[in-house]
Amino acid sequence: MHSLSADQLIDHEHHAWDELMQLFTGGRHTYVILPVDREESRQTLERLQMSTRSYLGAIAYETGGVLVDHGWIKLLGSGAPGIYGSLRSWNGLHDQPVLTEVPGMLTVAYDAAGGFFALDTGRFGQTGHIYYFAPDTLEWESTELAYSGFINWLAVGDLQQFYETFRWEGWQQESAQLGAERVFSYYPPLWTKEGSGIASYKSPVPVREAWSFVLEQFEDTQTHTVQPADEPVHVEQAQQSLEQHIDRIEKHYGICFPLDYLNQLQDAVKREYQYADAEGHVDWSIHFAKLDDRFIANNEALVDEMNPNPQRIIPFAWSVSSGNYYLLDYRQHPEQPAVLLMEHEEAIVREDAEAEAEYPEQVQEMLEGNVRQIANSFEEFAANLKEQEQTMLLDDEEE
C-alpha cells in the first residue's frame, strides 16, 4: 500500500493541536510540552501514517513529548531531551531501534511507577483501546479509552485516585527530579501484599530495565499460550534452542560459562533473589538475565557504556530494586570467573569519563572504579544467594 508523505499527513485545516492545547491549558494537572525537532516529527508522522487531524498525529508532529502531573507520566512524541525515546524508538519504527516493541501494541507513554500505556493494534483483538501494564498486577489492563480519551484523561482525569496506592507524601518533588531515563523501583514490589507507595522503599532504576521486565512477562505469556491444549510442550526442542543461544553468546565473547551457573540458570530466571555483602548491605529483587537472542544487545545497550572491559566482563544478573549489575570477570581466571558488582547509581559512563579525564589512561582507571569483586567464583556467589534465601524463610517462620 502506498505510504503518505508528511506533507500529505499534515492537515492544516483540521489540525488537532489547538484542541489539544485547550485541553491541557484548561486541565487540572501540570504539563510541559517538550520542544520538537521538525525533521524528527515529520519522520514520525510518516512512520506512523497518522494525520495531524488525530490526537496521536498532532502529538507526534507538534511535540517531542509531554510531561504530565509533575513528570509522573511521560507521553511519547517525536523525541526530545527530557523524555526517554520516542514513538518511533519504542515501537520498532526507527531505522536504529533501541528498544524491543511488544507485538500488537503501540507504546505511547510510561510513568514513574514503572507502568506503561500502549495502544492495542492487534494483541487484544485490535480494539483501538489504551492498555496499561500495571506494576501492581503485572498484567495489561484495558482502560477502555481510545487515544483521544486517554489524552482527555491525562488532562482532566483523576490521576491521584488512579495512582493512589503507588504514591506517597512528597512524590511530586521526587517525580520531578527523577529524570527522563529513570522510573521508581519499589521494594517490596507493588505486586506483593506488602508493597505500596507508602510502605515500599523507592529507588530510581533505568526505564529500560522496567521495560525489559514487561517484555519478560510477554514472553512468559506467549510460552504458556502458544502450545495447543492437546499437544505436548517440546522440551527437547526448547533445550536445543537454549543451547544454540549459549553457543552463540559464548562465541561472541570468547568465553565459556561456568557449569554451575548454567545448571542453576533454568530455574533462576523464573525467580528473584537477594544478596548481602560482608557489611550486611542487602540488594533485593535480583533477576538472572535470560540467555536468549537479546542477551548481547541488552548488554550493549544497558551496561557496556559503564563496563571497563565489555568483552571480558559479562553481566548475568541485575537488581530491580537498586539497578545494580552482577558480572562474571574472565580477565584473570577464565576457567573460573570471579563475580563483580556494578553499583549503577555510582557508575560513570565512558563518555563522562573521557570528558573528565586529564590523561587517556585515566579513562580506564575511572571505569575500573565502576566494579568491585564480591565473590571468587559463581559457586561462592550462589552460596550467598542460598544463604539469604534460607534467612528469609527463617524470618517468615518466626513471624
Secondary structure, DSSP 8 states (H G I E B T S, - for coil): -----HHHH--STT-SHHHHHHHHHTSSS-EEEE---HHHHHHHHHHHT--TTSHHHHHHHH-SEEEETTTTEEEE-S--TTSS--HHHHTT-SSS--S---TTEEEEEEETTS-EEEEESSTTSS---EEEEETTTTEEEE----HHHHHHHHHHS-HHHHTTTT--TTHHHHHHTS-TTEEEEEES-TTSSS--TTTSEEEEEEHHHHHHHHHHHHHHHHHHHSS-TTS---HHHHHHHHHHHHHHHHHHHT----HHHHHHHHHHTTS-EEEE-TT--EEEEEEE---STTHHHHHHHHTGGG-S-TTTEEEEEEETTT--EEEEE-SS-TTS-EEEEE-TTT---HHHHHHH-SSHHHHHHHHHTTEEEEESSHHHHHHHHHHHHHHHHHHHHH-
